[in-house]
Amino acid sequence: ASVFCPEKYRRRGFAARMLQLLDAELKNAKDVTFSVLFSDIGNRYYADMGWKVYPSKQLSVNVRTEPIFETTDVEYLLADDMKELVEQDCALIRSEMLIHGMTTTRLTCAILPTMEKYQWFFARQKLECRGPRKPVTHVGARLTTGGGDLLPTRLSFVIWKVDYDKKILQILRLRYANKDCLHSLIQACEKTVALLELTKVVCWIRPEDDLSKDLSESADVTER
């Protein structure tokens, strides 16, 4: 979901009051262990309301001026093409979390990227793309060879949404088998950025990762 307050009603405490009410509901809910959120307005606002801030990194890849020679094993995805892929990814995440849980005593969680969650992003994207803007046909890409076949351990794909206001292609999910697969998927993103006249590819990554080392000089990682 999203937290939003019309501009004319901002700075009156409405959003803060709503979050306080939500916090009270969550504390009384028997089946809720914790809550998690993402903030694009900085860390302090939600930290002051009780949420704990964890480090995060954002990978940005600027559009290259030279031609992008994309590999031939890339298949672009429509929203209707994703169901099997998403189910495989979620099954893999469950297996990976189970294995990880055997190696640590710390509480670890993952938000499964189900079709319902993607459909929410795509519906929001459709709303934002109204008007004189190029329609967004494809929502991602997968590799058909070289690590992208249907063997679950070698699944390589990327799913994205477009933000025309910020002129970015936002990666929602990225899974790759090796560095070559990563390069192919990012090239597919770059090609889409160029076609839609955007400026960069943006992806949130784990704090311990630094994908900029595996990509071109146009890639940059910043703390958020």
HELIX and SHEET records of a PDB file:
HELIX    1   1 GLU A    7  TYR A    9  5                                   3    
HELIX    2   2 PHE A   14  ASN A   28  1                                  15    
HELIX    3   3 ARG A   44  ASP A   48  1                                   5    
HELIX    4   4 ALA A   79  ASP A   81  5                                   3    
HELIX    5   5 LYS A   83  GLY A  101  1                                  19    
HELIX    6   6 MET A  115  GLU A  128  1                                  14    
HELIX    7   7 PRO A  152  ARG A  154  5                                   3    
HELIX    8   8 LYS A  179  LEU A  195  1                                  17    
HELIX    9   9 LEU A  211  ASP A  214  5                                   4    
SHEET    1   A 7 VAL A  74  LEU A  77  0                                        
SHEET    2   A 7 GLY A 140  LEU A 143 -1                                        
SHEET    3   A 7 PHE A 157  ASP A 163 -1                                        
SHEET    4   A 7 ILE A 168  ARG A 175 -1                                        
SHEET    5   A 7 LYS A 200  ILE A 205  1                                        
SHEET    6   A 7 LYS A  57  ASN A  62 -1                                        
SHEET    7   A 7 ALA A 219  GLU A 223 -1                                        
END                                                                             
